[in-house]
Structure formats: C-alpha cells, structure tokens
Amino acid sequence: MQYEEDSYSNHISHQFNEELEKIRTQMLTMGGIVERQVFDAIEALLTNDEEMAEQARLIDRQTNEMELAIDEQCTRTIALRQPTASDLRLILSISRSVADLERIGDEATRIAQQAIEMAESNSSTQHGFQEVRHIGEVVRTMVRDMLTAFARNDLELAYRVAKQDRKVDQEYRTAMRTLVTFMMEDVRSISSIMNVIWVLRSLERIGDHARNLAEHLIFQVSGTDVRHQSLKSIKQTVREETGGKGAGNDSEEE
C-alpha cells in the first residue's frame, strides 16, 4: 500500500514537472519570436524595406495569442496544483515575463509601422538612423541575453541586462537632444524626424521591459522581489544568491 502511494505521488510530481517545463519552453519560444520581430522591425526601417516591416507588424497577433495561452496555462496550473515556494515563483515569473515580452512585441510593431509610413512617404531622412541602429542592437542583445539567462537561471547575466538599461536611457536622451536640434535648424525635417523619435522611444521602452525580465528572473531564483529597486540593491541580491560571485565588481549607486 505504501509503495502504491509513493508511486502515485512520484507520478504526480513527474507530471507536474513536465507541465512546468512545457510552460517554460513556451515562454522561451515566445521570446525568440519577439526577439526576431524586434530585429526585423529595426532592419526594415534602416533599409527602407516595407515588406519586411509588414511581416514584423503582423507577428503582433501571434505574440498576443501566445501570451494569452501561456498566461491561461499558468492560471490553470496554480488553481489545480496549488504550487508553493520555488514552483510558485517560477509560474509567477513566467506569467509576468510573457506580459513584458508581449509589450516588447507591441513596441516592435510600432517600429514596423513607422518603417511602413516612412517607406510610403519616401522619406529620405537619415537623421537619427545611426542612433536607431546602435540602440536597437543594444536592446535586442538585452532581450536575447535575458532568454539565455532564463534558460540557464543565470542571475549574473540578468543583472548585466538590468545594468544595460541605464546605458540605453542615457543614449536615448542624448539622441533626443540631437534630433530636436536638427528640427530647430530645419523645420522641413520635423515630420520625418518625428518618425525616428517615435522609433527611439519604442527602443527605450524595449530596454525597460528587458530590465523587467531581469527582475522577474531574479525573483524566481532568489525569492526577492527587486522591482523598483536600485541597481545597487539588485547587485546585492544577486551577490547573496550566488555566494558573492555574481554581478561583477562595479559600484552602481542608482
């Protein structure tokens, strides 16, 4: 009798672990799609490729559906399995992460829409394109690194992503000042430069959501909610969780 009970318990536990791994895999798959969408939207803008922009824009529906499906699975698992401790944190982290991934997809869709509008209007402006390319590469790398961090439960990598958001914010502000100067010098450029400004704004927001992903993973692994905390506090949490080996040797005070 005891053997049968243990066997049943092990079966249920194995089944539950499979459910968690399936949800986690689906989240990472969604992340890969979103990362590609971001790349295609930026590339479409920089190369004036209206067809690529339209393809990137249409991906939004797929990511919306994936978010709803994954979130529903998370809700069902909590209701049926009543997970605790690390299992509950994993589910909550995934649920929060797919929401941020969907919002990254929304921003990529906005970039694609701007690319389409600029292609249709035959805009010839190159103002801000260098900044778009650079910041775009940074935020795309942030998203990619976060997917790697989730796959490996790598808190140090998550911290580095969170740290990169500060760099994105700084470069965004610098780009804004430069573009405003261009518009003041040539009012005929205002319309086309405004398209680029909206793109840069979307890229800055993608950086924000990538930082959110980092915070979700840190919560999942450590049990500490680091949302709205400074980089210094996040670094301390990572160091405590990794035995003092994580988060590098820098000294942020934000």
C-alpha positions, 0 to 999 in steps of 0.5 A: 500500500505504501509503495502504491502511494509513493508511486502515485505521488512520484507520478504526480510530481513527474507530471507536474514537472513536465507541465512546468517545463512545457510552460517554460519552453513556451515562454522561451519560444515566445521570446525568440519570436519577439526577439526576431520581430524586434530585429526585423522591425529595426532592419526594415526601417534602416533599409527602407524595406516595407515588406519586411516591416509588414511581416514584423507588424503582423507577428503582433497577433501571434505574440498576443495569442501566445501570451494569452495561452501561456498566461491561461496555462499558468492560471490553470496550473496554480488553481489545480496544483496549488504550487508553493515556494520555488514552483510558485515563483517560477509560474509567477515569473513566467506569467509576468515575463510573457506580459513584458515580452508581449509589450516588447512585441507591441513596441516592435510593431510600432517600429514596423509601422513607422518603417511602413509610413516612412517607406510610403512617404519616401522619406529620405531622412537619415537623421537619427538612423545611426542612433536607431541602429546602435540602440536597437542592437543594444536592446535586442542583445538585452532581450536575447541575453535575458532568454539565455539567462532564463534558460540557464537561471543565470542571475549574473547575466540578468543583472548585466541586462538590468545594468544595460538599461541605464546605458540605453536611457542615457543614449536615448536622451542624448539622441533626443537632444540631437534630433530636436536640434536638427528640427530647430535648424530645419523645420522641413525635417520635423515630420520625418524626424518625428518618425525616428523619435517615435522609433527611439522611444519604442527602443527605450521602452524595449530596454525597460521591459528587458530590465523587467525580465531581469527582475522577474528572473531574479525573483524566481531564483532568489525569492526577492522581489527587486522591482523598483529597486536600485541597481545597487540593491539588485547587485546585492541580491544577486551577490547573496544568491550566488555566494558573492560571485555574481554581478561583477565588481562595479559600484552602481549607486542608482 
